[in-house]
Amino acid sequence: MKGQERALKILSGFRCSGKIPSALLFHGPPGVGKRTLALEWAAAIVCERPGEEGAACGACRGCEAAGRGAHPDLRLVGAAYQAALLGEEPETQRALKVDTIRHLRREMETTSLWGGWKISILEDAQTLESASANALLKILEEPKPRTLWILLAVSPESLPKTIVSRCARVPFSALRAGDVEEILAARGVPAPKARAIARLSGGSAGRAVEMWEEAADGEEEAPAKGDPLAPFSLAESLPRELPLARRKAERIIALEIEKLRLDVIERRVPFSKAGPALRELRDLLRAVGSNADPRAAVVLSRIALEVLSS
Ligand SMILES: [Zn+2]
């Protein structure tokens, strides 16, 4: 877990002292590791043979089931969970509904199937509807022994004060660009690209991975380099819906700008050559933001870069 030393320290404090609160609030920007750490930490709690300092053994029944996402006493409650529970589509889940909280209450009140803790991780807790928040508050006011609620949210301010006051807070921060770069490198992203994406990610590894996947998509769909039709194929690969196409075009061009800037800083391209292309790319980025055709902008941006490499 990169860049979240403060959160790790707080959590290992709970673990070592044996005083695990009944509710935790993991708060911080999206894509910085809240869900990953919640799952890892919860898995360590359901481990049946924890090592020193409370580390999971990785081999017992509890660890094995948690690793498969199939531990009967540990649930990750997000869009997929709620959709399955209510018989709806995952894409339509905008809020944590009161029926979901009531269902969880019953689940959490039954005896632990494997004799240990019962844990519910609530993703996007800031989307709790007011009835859901009230139902949850009642539960948190009289917590059952060995039950743990982990709420994931963007900030404490995004939740009712009454709920926040019942939770131990675990703050997460935006990641340093260097950490995001390492996370990308570990996924096999080549160094110059990893650096460029990391700088554009705003400290969110989740967003960085998304950007890399989008960039990789674009390259897969485009024919080999040097093909005069390549820019057009890339433009064709943009989504049909205009707002989505615009967003993707903005990301493609922003990434091109950042890559070129790094090429100049690291002296792979002289500024005399890159300067005009950078200006052109920035103009195109602005134009896409103010209603220019995203496909045309992508084509022009690729042509600007090809002139550079010829
Ligand atoms: Zn274990």
Residues whose N, C-alpha, C, O or C-beta is under 5 A from the ligand:
A	BS01	ZN	C47 E48 R49 A56 C57 G58 A59 C60 C63
